[in-house]
Amino acid sequence: MLKHNLTYRFMFAMTIIISLTLTVSFIWDYRQQKKQAYEELREKGYVITKQLLATREFIAINQDKINYDSTGNFEFKALNPAAVGCGLGEIFSSWTDYNIKQTRVDVRNPHNTPDEYEREILERFSRDISLEEVWGEEVLNDKSVFRYMVPLRINESCLPCHGEPVGETD
């Protein structure tokens, strides 16, 4: 009877130890896989964003080639960086499950109005100019989505259209 009782206790203890070890291992694996998935999503967001920014920069640099004919006559073709970014975003969204949106606090195009999450991140970007990217998960339209945002900062190629004085044609 004593031998049977010791065997039972030993088997019970081993079952508890194995169960706890498997549970801890499962939780650790789950967290590692989730962390890896987040990093892959962040990397995809980074690459897609850099491609869009490179396209915008190319369009900005080539505005003279786009809008002037060979004899020097100006004819605005509405192929500026913002328009190209919106068009690329629409095409990309129709081809994939990803959505690209250009937004800002004071929008010119109502389609670009920031939602609550975007407004919060835009405010963070304005408070901290060293902040280069923000990402996270949220529920949007009853679906869990990964969101990735970067600031679009004005550089030299932006000034022909966005220079001083504000409100006047450059």
Phi and psi in degrees as a GROMACS rama.xvg file:
@    title "Ramachandran Plot"
@    xaxis  label "Phi"
@    yaxis  label "Psi"
@TYPE xy
-64.4291  -40.164  LEU-2
-63.92  -41.6159  LYS-3
-63.978  -41.2838  HIS-4
-65.7867  -41.4244  ASN-5
-66.425  -40.3312  LEU-6
-63.2901  -43.3523  THR-7
-61.8276  -47.1935  TYR-8
-62.5302  -41.4952  ARG-9
-63.6053  -46.7474  PHE-10
-63.3867  -40.1376  MET-11
-64.1308  -45.2217  PHE-12
-62.4825  -43.824  ALA-13
-63.8176  -39.7884  MET-14
-62.3174  -43.5043  THR-15
-63.8135  -46.418  ILE-16
-62.3676  -45.5399  ILE-17
-64.3747  -43.3477  ILE-18
-61.9798  -44.6419  SER-19
-63.7502  -42.1994  LEU-20
-62.9848  -44.6246  THR-21
-64.444  -39.693  LEU-22
-64.5322  -47.6434  THR-23
-61.5846  -42.0514  VAL-24
-63.0753  -42.7042  SER-25
-62.5661  -46.7018  PHE-26
-62.0078  -43.5684  ILE-27
-63.4717  -45.1475  TRP-28
-61.3031  -43.0446  ASP-29
-59.9769  -47.456  TYR-30
-64.1242  -39.5664  ARG-31
-65.5996  -42.3992  GLN-32
-66.5066  -39.2691  GLN-33
-65.6328  -42.1648  LYS-34
-61.6631  -42.9904  LYS-35
-65.6923  -40.8515  GLN-36
-63.5646  -42.308  ALA-37
-61.2922  -43.0359  TYR-38
-65.0332  -38.4694  GLU-39
-65.7527  -40.5671  GLU-40
-65.0188  -41.3135  LEU-41
-62.5977  -43.1199  ARG-42
-62.8506  -41.565  GLU-43
-63.0892  -44.5417  LYS-44
-59.3349  -41.4486  GLY-45
-62.3569  -48.1718  TYR-46
-66.4101  -44.9785  VAL-47
-60.9035  -43.1653  ILE-48
-65.2821  -43.6078  THR-49
-62.3599  -37.6309  LYS-50
-64.1386  -44.2908  GLN-51
-63.1979  -44.426  LEU-52
-64.1418  -38.0528  LEU-53
-64.9254  -39.6357  ALA-54
-64.6985  -44.7719  THR-55
-60.01  -43.3942  ARG-56
-63.0581  -43.0887  GLU-57
-60.5645  -45.0764  PHE-58
-64.1354  -41.4536  ILE-59
-63.1255  -44.4019  ALA-60
-65.1053  -30.8231  ILE-61
-101.848  20.8932  ASN-62
-59.0817  -38.1204  GLN-63
-63.509  -42.2876  ASP-64
-65.825  -34.7586  LYS-65
-73.9004  -41.4603  ILE-66
-101.217  -7.785  ASN-67
-114.67  137.829  TYR-68
-85.4113  -179.831  ASP-69
-66.2726  -17.5588  SER-70
-97.8289  3.29628  THR-71
92.1389  7.40698  GLY-72
-80.4634  132.442  ASN-73
-86.065  130.101  PHE-74
-144.902  102.993  GLU-75
-63.2094  125.859  PHE-76
-100.178  2.50776  LYS-77
58.8776  31.9569  ALA-78
-112.133  53.2517  LEU-79
-87.2172  170.154  ASN-80
-55.9619  -41.3497  PRO-81
-64.8995  -44.4415  ALA-82
-64.3514  -42.2508  ALA-83
-64.6723  -41.863  VAL-84
-60.4088  -43.6756  GLY-85
-63.6461  -44.955  CYS-86
-63.037  -44.267  GLY-87
-62.4355  -40.6661  LEU-88
-60.8651  -41.8375  GLY-89
-64.7501  -45.2249  GLU-90
-64.6722  -47.1311  ILE-91
-59.8717  -42.054  PHE-92
-65.9168  -32.8645  SER-93
-74.5016  -24.3216  SER-94
-90.7013  -22.1901  TRP-95
-134.535  179.615  THR-96
-89.7939  6.17546  ASP-97
-93.7408  147.674  TYR-98
-121.091  134.159  ASN-99
-114.868  130.44  ILE-100
-138.599  130.899  LYS-101
-94.0408  133.085  GLN-102
-145.289  164.555  THR-103
-160.114  168.08  ARG-104
-66.9328  -49.1241  VAL-105
-102.317  92.8337  ASP-106
-85.5943  149.16  VAL-107
-93.4527  -34.4933  ARG-108
-105.939  118.215  ASN-109
-56.6809  -25.286  PRO-110
-61.8165  -25.6678  HIS-111
-93.2561  8.29199  ASN-112
-60.024  129.959  THR-113
-72.5164  143.473  PRO-114
-81.1012  -177.095  ASP-115
-59.4407  -45.8496  GLU-116
-61.1188  -47.8966  TYR-117
-63.5076  -40.9203  GLU-118
-61.6556  -43.0989  ARG-119
-61.1212  -43.2761  GLU-120
-69.7357  -39.6972  ILE-121
-58.8721  -39.7386  LEU-122
-65.3968  -39.118  GLU-123
-63.3441  -42.0984  ARG-124
-61.285  -39.0959  PHE-125
-72.3673  -30.6286  SER-126
-77.217  -31.6359  ARG-127
-128.662  95.4826  ASP-128
-71.0949  -11.5534  ILE-129
-83.625  -10.8333  SER-130
-71.6002  120.682  LEU-131
-104.073  -20.9143  GLU-132
-162.38  152.915  GLU-133
-139.256  136.815  VAL-134
-143.093  159.329  TRP-135
177.517  175.854  GLY-136
-112.376  139.898  GLU-137
-150.851  167.018  GLU-138
-95.0037  123.97  VAL-139
-131.565  119.97  LEU-140
55.5853  45.481  ASN-141
62.4772  23.8614  ASP-142
-133.587  134.578  LYS-143
-74.3881  123.76  SER-144
-129.716  154.167  VAL-145
-98.0661  129.567  PHE-146
-115.672  138.346  ARG-147
-136.377  127.327  TYR-148
-134.254  144.176  MET-149
-131.226  152.931  VAL-150
-79.3216  145.692  PRO-151
-104.955  104.791  LEU-152
-96.5755  146.284  ARG-153
-72.9893  132.578  ILE-154
-128.178  -173.145  ASN-155
-56.358  -38.7065  GLU-156
-69.755  -15.6949  SER-157
-83.9117  -23.5791  CYS-158
-64.4974  -32.0245  LEU-159
-57.5922  -30.8209  PRO-160
-103.449  -21.6163  CYS-161
-123.16  26.3574  HIS-162
-83.9557  -167.782  GLY-163
-95.1405  154.556  GLU-164
-78.4231  146.502  PRO-165
-61.3811  137.881  VAL-166
93.6241  -13.2905  GLY-167
-101.71  149.609  GLU-168
-66.1012  132.625  THR-169
